[in-house]
Amino acid sequence: QVRLVESGGGLVQAGGSLRLSCAASGSIFKINRMGWYRQAPGKQRELVAYITGGGSTNYADSVKGRFTISRENAKNTVYLQMNNLNPEDTAVYYCNAVVVKLYSPGMNDYWGQGTQVTVSS
């Protein structure tokens, strides 16, 4: 099995910063894309950013220039540095990984349990 564990959420004032981390563990042969999604109350889950195995990145328009995604392949870990946060960034943030498992063909989608980010005005 594959497990994703997130950390780094919390409460911060508008204009502040937080750094989220997500570590993947288990029967992993290779991790392709890793990313962050978020879901605010009453809204659908949306993509925040993702990073491919080769390091290419993609961001939602709402976070471009404020958030930075990165990864450490040796640690199977992805990070999300969030700067200049505003109340609209308040949501539960979920880590996602597209994984090729050991001894198992194909790719599988895995999710973390979510971490709360709250930005006060």
Backbone as a chain_set.jsonl record, in Angstrom:
{"seq": "QVRLVESGGGLVQAGGSLRLSCAASGSIFKINRMGWYRQAPGKQRELVAYITGGGSTNYADSVKGRFTISRENAKNTVYLQMNNLNPEDTAVYYCNAVVVKLYSPGMNDYWGQGTQVTVSS", "coords": {"N": [[0.84, -1.185, 0.0], [0.289, 2.364, -0.384], [1.053, 5.353, 1.256], [0.242, 8.705, 2.037], [1.383, 11.407, 3.852], [0.589, 14.425, 5.23], [1.774, 17.632, 6.397], [2.132, 20.751, 8.18], [0.07, 22.609, 7.967], [-2.123, 25.207, 9.321], [-2.995, 28.121, 11.309], [-2.866, 31.388, 10.121], [-2.116, 34.865, 9.728], [-3.431, 37.201, 7.325], [-1.311, 37.871, 4.591], [0.766, 36.456, 5.585], [2.884, 33.469, 5.725], [3.066, 29.968, 4.935], [4.327, 26.612, 4.975], [3.716, 23.67, 3.4], [4.121, 20.148, 3.682], [4.455, 16.902, 2.217], [4.813, 13.556, 2.545], [5.452, 10.565, 0.903], [5.05, 7.069, 1.303], [5.704, 3.495, 1.367], [4.902, 0.806, -0.881], [6.498, 1.734, -3.261], [7.552, 2.193, -6.521], [8.013, 4.198, -8.365], [7.318, 7.689, -8.466], [5.232, 9.633, -10.316], [3.585, 12.308, -11.174], [3.184, 14.78, -8.646], [1.117, 16.613, -6.445], [-0.848, 19.404, -5.166], [-4.064, 19.94, -3.92], [-7.036, 21.773, -3.068], [-9.844, 22.314, -0.897], [-12.42, 24.343, -0.17], [-14.976, 25.251, 2.23], [-18.155, 24.3, 1.096], [-17.403, 24.351, -1.526], [-16.052, 22.946, -4.586], [-13.352, 20.565, -4.831], [-10.221, 21.791, -5.859], [-7.482, 22.128, -8.146], [-4.336, 23.175, -6.981], [-1.538, 23.244, -7.437], [0.873, 21.399, -9.374], [3.645, 19.126, -9.822], [5.807, 17.551, -12.037], [7.594, 14.408, -12.526], [9.879, 15.132, -13.829], [10.207, 17.709, -13.046], [8.694, 19.784, -14.086], [6.257, 22.33, -13.649], [2.928, 23.391, -12.692], [0.465, 25.822, -12.068], [-2.494, 26.979, -10.375], [-4.27, 29.837, -11.51], [-4.946, 31.59, -9.481], [-2.994, 31.372, -7.55], [-0.56, 31.827, -8.642], [2.677, 33.212, -8.593], [2.623, 33.534, -5.877], [2.614, 31.066, -4.56], [4.811, 28.237, -4.347], [5.731, 25.185, -5.664], [7.602, 22.258, -4.927], [9.854, 19.416, -4.995], [11.416, 16.601, -3.412], [12.876, 14.037, -4.728], [14.345, 11.862, -3.759], [13.365, 11.585, -1.238], [10.753, 11.132, -1.648], [8.954, 13.259, -1.375], [6.867, 16.114, -1.41], [6.568, 19.65, -1.517], [4.845, 22.664, -0.579], [5.254, 25.917, -0.744], [3.777, 28.668, 0.587], [3.127, 31.957, 0.173], [2.293, 35.355, 1.055], [-0.4, 34.987, 1.879], [-3.984, 34.983, 1.702], [-7.377, 35.481, 2.925], [-9.007, 34.065, 1.142], [-7.576, 31.83, 0.546], [-8.088, 30.014, 2.468], [-8.751, 26.73, 3.322], [-9.068, 23.114, 3.174], [-6.18, 21.427, 2.486], [-5.018, 19.071, 0.205], [-2.767, 16.483, -0.492], [-1.592, 14.907, -3.435], [-0.602, 12.062, -5.311], [0.691, 10.408, -8.12], [1.358, 7.189, -8.611], [3.622, 4.579, -9.403], [3.537, 1.377, -8.467], [5.603, -0.989, -6.685], [6.297, -4.039, -8.288], [3.91, -4.015, -9.626], [1.999, -3.307, -12.4], [1.148, -0.277, -14.203], [-0.347, 2.918, -13.213], [-1.302, 4.53, -10.191], [-3.576, 6.52, -8.306], [-3.137, 8.433, -5.419], [-4.136, 9.834, -2.261], [-3.624, 12.239, 0.347], [-4.625, 12.769, 3.806], [-5.426, 15.301, 4.246], [-4.874, 18.709, 5.233], [-5.567, 21.429, 7.312], [-5.713, 24.78, 6.361], [-5.926, 27.973, 7.498], [-6.62, 31.311, 7.009], [-6.581, 34.348, 8.486], [-8.213, 37.528, 8.439]], "CA": [[0.0, 0.0, 0.0], [1.002, 3.642, -0.425], [0.481, 6.3, 2.208], [0.694, 10.089, 1.941], [1.195, 12.096, 5.136], [0.786, 15.866, 5.087], [2.026, 18.416, 7.593], [2.457, 22.153, 7.941], [-1.07, 23.514, 7.959], [-2.324, 25.962, 10.543], [-3.654, 29.421, 11.265], [-1.915, 32.472, 9.838], [-2.754, 36.121, 9.349], [-3.297, 37.601, 5.927], [0.03, 38.341, 4.278], [1.744, 35.54, 6.143], [3.375, 32.337, 4.933], [3.077, 28.609, 5.469], [4.942, 25.622, 4.102], [3.144, 22.339, 3.534], [4.944, 19.018, 3.251], [3.729, 15.646, 2.03], [5.75, 12.459, 2.341], [4.857, 9.317, 0.451], [5.781, 5.885, 1.74], [5.05, 2.246, 1.029], [5.403, 0.004, -1.999], [6.654, 2.694, -4.349], [8.627, 2.048, -7.495], [8.264, 5.516, -8.95], [6.226, 8.644, -8.362], [5.179, 10.541, -11.457], [3.154, 13.646, -10.783], [2.76, 15.067, -7.272], [0.46, 17.905, -6.457], [-1.681, 19.87, -4.07], [-5.416, 20.389, -4.203], [-7.665, 22.332, -1.876], [-11.299, 22.352, -0.899], [-12.997, 25.267, 0.789], [-16.346, 24.868, 2.585], [-19.178, 24.568, 0.095], [-16.837, 24.426, -2.871], [-15.439, 21.725, -5.103], [-11.9, 20.457, -4.726], [-9.578, 22.377, -7.022], [-6.026, 22.005, -8.247], [-3.532, 24.33, -6.597], [-0.293, 23.165, -8.195], [1.471, 20.074, -9.462], [5.007, 19.048, -10.326], [6.046, 16.253, -12.648], [8.838, 13.766, -12.149], [10.968, 15.878, -14.444], [10.31, 19.029, -12.439], [7.798, 20.784, -14.666], [5.23, 22.739, -12.693], [1.728, 24.061, -13.162], [-0.208, 26.471, -10.95], [-3.76, 27.666, -10.576], [-4.054, 31.274, -11.71], [-5.15, 32.316, -8.223], [-1.836, 31.266, -6.653], [0.677, 32.124, -9.374], [3.454, 34.301, -8.029], [2.568, 33.496, -4.405], [2.904, 29.707, -4.113], [5.855, 27.519, -5.07], [5.754, 23.751, -5.407], [8.898, 21.628, -5.164], [9.862, 18.033, -4.522], [12.673, 15.885, -3.191], [12.589, 12.686, -5.207], [14.995, 10.873, -2.895], [12.544, 11.437, -0.038], [9.34, 10.989, -2.065], [8.29, 14.337, -0.653], [6.518, 17.322, -2.149], [6.366, 20.81, -0.657], [4.135, 23.816, -1.122], [5.561, 27.153, -0.037], [2.668, 29.59, 0.354], [3.445, 33.303, 0.643], [1.267, 36.382, 0.857], [-1.692, 34.313, 1.976], [-5.163, 35.799, 1.932], [-8.475, 34.656, 3.456], [-9.548, 33.185, 0.094], [-6.76, 30.611, 0.513], [-8.544, 29.123, 3.523], [-9.273, 25.477, 2.773], [-8.318, 21.904, 3.492], [-5.238, 21.159, 1.403], [-4.789, 17.646, 0.025], [-1.648, 16.055, -1.314], [-1.923, 13.872, -4.413], [0.553, 11.483, -5.989], [0.445, 9.369, -9.13], [2.417, 6.269, -8.192], [3.819, 3.248, -9.96], [3.882, 0.549, -7.307], [6.523, -2.114, -6.881], [5.749, -5.32, -8.732], [2.537, -3.833, -10.072], [1.988, -2.42, -13.566], [0.187, 0.815, -14.215], [-0.225, 4.013, -12.263], [-2.419, 4.65, -9.26], [-3.773, 7.834, -7.705], [-3.256, 8.376, -3.972], [-4.444, 11.104, -1.611], [-3.406, 12.394, 1.769], [-5.819, 12.941, 4.624], [-5.774, 16.717, 4.236], [-4.402, 19.553, 6.323], [-6.333, 22.672, 7.308], [-5.048, 26.085, 6.295], [-6.875, 29.043, 7.797], [-5.997, 32.632, 6.906], [-7.459, 35.349, 9.093], [-8.068, 38.87, 7.844]], "C": [[0.879, 1.24, 0.0], [0.283, 4.612, 0.494], [1.093, 7.669, 1.982], [0.383, 10.776, 3.268], [1.568, 13.553, 4.963], [1.096, 16.504, 6.444], [2.236, 19.869, 7.192], [1.287, 23.103, 7.889], [-1.17, 24.268, 9.271], [-3.06, 27.247, 10.3], [-2.601, 30.5, 11.062], [-2.695, 33.724, 9.47], [-2.541, 36.417, 7.875], [-1.929, 38.244, 5.701], [1.131, 37.429, 4.775], [2.077, 34.396, 5.209], [3.216, 31.032, 5.696], [3.773, 27.714, 4.467], [4.33, 24.262, 4.413], [4.135, 21.297, 3.029], [4.066, 17.787, 3.111], [4.746, 14.564, 1.694], [4.994, 11.196, 1.962], [5.721, 8.151, 0.901], [4.999, 4.637, 1.339], [5.695, 1.576, -0.168], [5.517, 0.845, -3.261], [7.82, 2.325, -5.24], [9.033, 3.403, -8.042], [7.056, 6.402, -8.714], [6.283, 9.576, -9.561], [4.78, 11.928, -10.962], [2.79, 13.7, -9.299], [2.133, 16.458, -7.263], [-0.326, 18.195, -5.196], [-3.02, 20.336, -4.619], [-5.963, 21.013, -2.934], [-9.181, 22.343, -2.037], [-11.772, 23.263, 0.223], [-14.426, 24.839, 1.092], [-17.335, 25.27, 1.495], [-18.688, 24.649, -1.325], [-16.252, 23.091, -3.287], [-13.936, 21.75, -4.875], [-11.283, 20.992, -6.011], [-8.068, 22.167, -6.97], [-5.371, 23.31, -7.803], [-2.256, 24.37, -7.435], [0.117, 21.712, -8.321], [2.876, 20.185, -10.035], [5.233, 17.646, -10.857], [7.353, 15.653, -12.147], [10.053, 14.476, -12.713], [11.111, 17.291, -13.927], [9.466, 20.113, -13.079], [6.663, 21.074, -13.693], [4.05, 23.401, -13.384], [0.982, 24.599, -11.951], [-1.584, 26.972, -11.348], [-3.481, 29.158, -10.7], [-4.11, 32.036, -10.383], [-3.937, 32.286, -7.297], [-0.521, 31.586, -7.348], [1.371, 33.34, -8.779], [3.467, 34.328, -6.513], [2.978, 32.127, -3.855], [4.0, 29.091, -4.973], [5.821, 26.051, -4.669], [7.138, 23.209, -5.739], [8.84, 20.203, -4.644], [11.282, 17.539, -4.317], [12.417, 14.425, -3.557], [13.182, 11.62, -4.302], [14.185, 10.596, -1.631], [11.079, 11.214, -0.364], [8.46, 12.04, -1.392], [8.039, 15.526, -1.573], [6.218, 18.426, -1.136], [5.516, 21.855, -1.379], [4.444, 25.01, -0.228], [4.49, 28.171, -0.412], [2.996, 30.936, 0.992], [2.286, 34.243, 0.345], [-0.141, 35.77, 0.862], [-2.817, 35.302, 2.213], [-6.322, 34.897, 2.369], [-9.087, 33.701, 2.422], [-8.743, 31.895, -0.061], [-7.165, 29.622, 1.598], [-9.237, 27.904, 2.941], [-8.559, 24.306, 3.443], [-7.465, 21.595, 2.265], [-4.899, 19.667, 1.386], [-3.596, 17.415, -0.887], [-2.118, 14.925, -2.234], [-0.646, 13.361, -5.055], [0.099, 10.409, -6.963], [1.632, 8.417, -9.05], [2.424, 5.011, -9.044], [4.314, 2.386, -8.802], [4.886, -0.529, -7.687], [5.744, -3.347, -7.313], [4.312, -5.215, -9.227], [2.519, -2.883, -11.256], [0.969, -1.306, -13.413], [0.442, 1.851, -13.143], [-1.485, 4.113, -11.418], [-2.396, 6.028, -8.609], [-3.937, 7.682, -6.198], [-3.44, 9.775, -3.406], [-4.046, 11.074, -0.149], [-4.713, 12.66, 2.483], [-6.268, 14.395, 4.673], [-5.225, 17.447, 5.441], [-5.087, 20.917, 6.199], [-5.411, 23.878, 7.265], [-6.116, 27.151, 6.496], [-6.136, 30.372, 7.804], [-6.987, 33.655, 7.444], [-7.174, 36.725, 8.5], [-7.652, 39.901, 8.879]], "O": [[2.061, 1.179, 0.339], [-0.946, 4.681, 0.505], [2.298, 7.797, 1.762], [-0.75, 10.73, 3.748], [2.697, 13.885, 4.602], [0.726, 15.979, 7.495], [2.485, 20.18, 6.027], [1.493, 24.311, 7.775], [-0.416, 24.015, 10.211], [-3.666, 27.455, 9.249], [-1.577, 30.523, 11.745], [-3.811, 33.641, 8.957], [-1.586, 35.938, 7.262], [-1.459, 39.048, 6.506], [2.298, 37.607, 4.426], [1.624, 34.348, 4.065], [3.229, 30.998, 6.926], [3.811, 28.005, 3.272], [4.414, 23.768, 5.538], [4.884, 21.532, 2.081], [3.057, 17.647, 3.802], [5.45, 14.646, 0.687], [4.025, 10.811, 2.616], [6.949, 8.224, 0.887], [3.812, 4.699, 1.018], [6.884, 1.756, -0.434], [4.74, 0.69, -4.203], [8.946, 2.163, -4.768], [10.216, 3.72, -8.167], [5.916, 5.941, -8.753], [7.297, 10.238, -9.783], [5.604, 12.635, -10.381], [2.166, 12.781, -8.768], [2.568, 17.357, -7.982], [-0.45, 17.363, -4.297], [-3.096, 21.027, -5.635], [-5.419, 20.807, -1.849], [-9.715, 22.377, -3.146], [-11.555, 22.99, 1.404], [-15.034, 24.131, 0.29], [-17.354, 26.411, 1.035], [-19.45, 24.975, -2.235], [-15.99, 22.221, -2.457], [-13.328, 22.812, -4.744], [-11.751, 20.693, -7.11], [-7.47, 22.046, -5.901], [-5.791, 24.399, -8.194], [-1.933, 25.382, -8.056], [-0.24, 20.885, -7.483], [3.245, 21.189, -10.645], [4.89, 16.664, -10.199], [8.12, 16.303, -11.436], [11.136, 14.423, -12.131], [12.034, 18.004, -14.321], [9.521, 21.264, -12.646], [6.172, 20.179, -13.005], [4.157, 23.901, -14.504], [0.874, 23.922, -10.929], [-1.818, 27.342, -12.499], [-2.563, 29.679, -10.068], [-3.392, 33.019, -10.198], [-3.853, 33.081, -6.361], [0.527, 31.613, -6.703], [0.741, 34.36, -8.498], [4.246, 35.072, -5.918], [3.614, 32.042, -2.804], [4.11, 29.379, -6.164], [5.876, 25.716, -3.486], [7.77, 23.639, -6.704], [7.902, 19.823, -3.943], [12.222, 18.002, -4.964], [11.816, 13.676, -2.786], [12.568, 10.572, -4.103], [14.293, 9.528, -1.029], [10.249, 11.116, 0.54], [7.368, 11.743, -0.907], [8.878, 15.89, -2.396], [5.69, 18.174, -0.053], [5.475, 21.916, -2.608], [3.958, 25.1, 0.899], [4.317, 28.497, -1.587], [3.126, 31.036, 2.212], [1.428, 33.968, -0.494], [-0.948, 36.013, -0.035], [-2.623, 36.337, 2.851], [-6.253, 33.679, 2.2], [-9.621, 32.653, 2.783], [-9.191, 30.965, -0.732], [-6.642, 28.509, 1.646], [-10.187, 28.023, 2.166], [-7.586, 24.483, 4.175], [-7.973, 21.512, 1.147], [-4.543, 19.082, 2.409], [-3.442, 18.071, -1.917], [-2.94, 14.095, -1.846], [0.281, 14.13, -5.312], [-0.776, 9.602, -6.651], [2.761, 8.783, -9.376], [1.375, 4.452, -9.365], [5.375, 2.64, -8.232], [4.999, -0.924, -8.848], [4.679, -3.654, -6.777], [3.582, -6.206, -9.246], [2.982, -1.75, -11.131], [0.049, -1.388, -12.599], [1.313, 1.696, -12.287], [-2.588, 3.818, -11.879], [-1.336, 6.616, -8.392], [-4.771, 6.902, -5.738], [-2.975, 10.763, -3.974], [-4.115, 10.038, 0.511], [-5.77, 12.764, 1.861], [-7.386, 14.682, 5.101], [-5.121, 16.885, 6.531], [-5.172, 21.481, 5.108], [-4.455, 23.98, 8.034], [-7.091, 27.216, 5.748], [-5.146, 30.539, 8.516], [-8.091, 33.806, 6.919], [-6.047, 37.037, 8.115], [-7.487, 41.075, 8.549]]}, "num_chains": 1, "name": "protein.A"}
